[in-house]
Amino acid sequence: MAGKRPKQFLELGGTPIVFHTLKPFEQCDSIHEVIVVLPAEESAGFLSLAGRAGLRKLARVVSGGETRAESVARGLSAVRGATAEIIAVHDGVRPFVTPGEINGVVEAAKSTGAAVLVAPMTDTIKEVKDGYIVSTLDRTSLRRSLTPQCFRYDILRRAYEGIDLHDPALTDDSFLVEQLGIKVALVEGSPRNIKITNAEDLHIAEALLKLSQ
């Protein structure tokens, strides 16, 4: 976003994005506690805001790492393994996930061990190399990977063992689980579950928020 603050603290409808994101998890019966992973310098301020926001399921706040994988690993290390069943990993800048979608992925993971929320591809997808189109892919067999991605605790712990947490290519937890030879179930989600990555996305999010009110 080329701003000074992390994206999840930019305001959406007058409220930091991260609180919009946490709301459906508060409303979802399948989620019993939430661990929030944040840049270390944002932790104290977040706790103050969280108290006023009434986040009942917030269990702890953990300082994140330099990469997504390192941040997920740190959050995972804060989980109480003796009581954990399903871990749902979600992007802090995906505020439009619904309680129903979260519940659907959690339930699928309970049955299969691993499940991911996805959305269909609507554009024609080209494979390219050296500045030229190599082939046109069949989009009916392709899906966009969304979050939450849900896994049995023991599976996700195994997936994170021995990996290079600083590898910038590790942007998806499902990929790590797939490397274990475990099949990951799909749960179809809504294209509205956007990830706010750039300034244009924030404008789209403002429009979506108005439509949902």
N, C-alpha and C positions, 0 to 999 in steps of 0.2 A: 504493500500500500504506500510505500515511501513515506510513512509517518514515523513519529517518535515512539508511539505506544504499540504494543502487540495488538494484532487485529481483533482478538477476542474482546478487547476493552473499548473498541470504537463503539459509538452509540448507534443504536437502531431504534428509531421511535423514542428517543430520549433515554434508553436503557442500554447498558453495555451488552454487546452481542452474547457474551457467555451466559448471562442470566436468562436470556430468551432460550438458549440452548439447554440449560439445566431444567427449565420449567416442565417439559414433557417427561423427563425422567422422574421428577417429583410426582407427576400425575400417574405414572405407570406402576401398576401393582407388582409387576415382575422384578422391579428394581428395588432392592432393599437398602443399599448404601452407595454413596458416590464418593470417589476419590478424584479430586481435581488436580491436574498437573499443570503448573504455571511457571513462567520465568521467576527466579528467586526474588527479584526486586519487586514483583507484583503481589507476592503472597500476603503480606501484612495488610495492604489496602483491600485485597479481595476478601479477607476474613471479616474486616469491618463492614464492607458492603453486604456480604453474605448474611451477617447477623440481622441486618435490617430487612433483607429480602425473605427471611424466614425459610431458609433451605433446611428442611428437617432431615434430609437423607445425607447431608454432607458429613462424611466421616473424618476426612483429613485432607489437607492441602500439601502437595509434594512439589519440590523444586524440580523443574524439567531439565533436560540435557540439551546438547548442541544439535541433536537430530531428533526426528520423530521417533525412531526406534529406541533411542536412549531414553526419551521421555516416557514411552510406553513401558519400558523395562523398569524404570524407577517407580512408576505407578503400580506395576505388577508386584514389585518387591514390598509394597506397603499393604498388600492384600493379606488378610488373615487366612492362610491356606487351610487351616483346620476346618473352617466353616464355609469356605468359598465353594460355590458350585459352578455358576456360569459367570464369565467375565464379558462385559460389553464394552468394547473400545469405540469411542465416538470422538469426532472432531469438534473442538470447541467453537468453530465457526460454521457449524451446520445447525442453525436455529429452527429450521422448519420441519424437522423430524416429528412424527406424531407418536403419542403413547401407544397407539395400535400397531404401528410399524415396529417400535421397540419390542413390544410384547411378542409380535410374530417372529422376530429373529431370535429372541430368547427361547421361545418354545421350540423352534426348529433346532436350536443348538442343544437343548435338553434331549431331543430325540436322536440327533445324529452326531453330536459332539462338536460340530462347527457349522456356522451359518453366516451368511453375509447378505445385507440389504443391497439390492441392485435396481437399476433402472434401464429401460430399453434404449438402444441407440436410434436416433432419429435422422442423423446425417449419414450420407454415404461415406464410408471410411476407405481411405487409400493407404496402401503400404508404399513407402518411398525410400529411395536410396540414391545418394549422390545427386540430389536435385531433380530426380525423375520419378514418376509413378511406376512402381513395380507390378502392383496388382490391385484389384478392387476386392475388398473383403465382404463376405456375406454377413450383413449386419443382423440378420435374423438369429444368428448364432452368437452374437456379441452382446455384452451388457456393460454398463458403466458401474463400477464398484462404488457404493456409497458406504455410509456408516449409520448405525452401529454395525460392527462385526463382532459376533458373539462366539465364544469358545468355552468348552469345559476348562476349568482352571488348570488341570494337569496337562492338557494338550498345549495351551498357550505357554506354560512354563517350559515345556520341552522345546517348543518352537524357538524360544529365545535363548536357549542354551548354546553357548559357543559361537554366536554370530558376531560380526563386526558391527557394533552399535553405531559406529560413525560412518557407515556406508550410506551416502545420500540417496542411493537407489532404493533403499528399503522404505517405501512409502505406503506399504499395505501389509497388514498382519496376516491376511488370508494367504498371501504369497509364501510366508514363512511356514504356515501350517501345511500348505500344499507340498512343500519340500519334504515333509515327514511322510508323504504318501497317504495322507488323510483326505478323504473326499469332503468338500465344503458345499453344503446345501445353499440354494438360492432362495431368497424371499423377495418377491417383486415389490418395489417401493415406488414412491411418487417422484417425478422429475422436479417437484417443488423443493425437494430436499437438497438444496444447492449448498455448495461450499463457497463461502465469501472469501475470495482470494485477491481480487483487485477492486479498484474504485467502481468499475462498472457493475460488479456483482453487488456492491453495497446499494447502488441505485435500484437494482432489480429486487433486492431484499426489502427495501422500503416500500416498493409497490406491492410485493407479496404480503407484507405485514398489513397494509391498508386493506387488502382484499380479505384477509382473515379476521378483521375486526368487525 
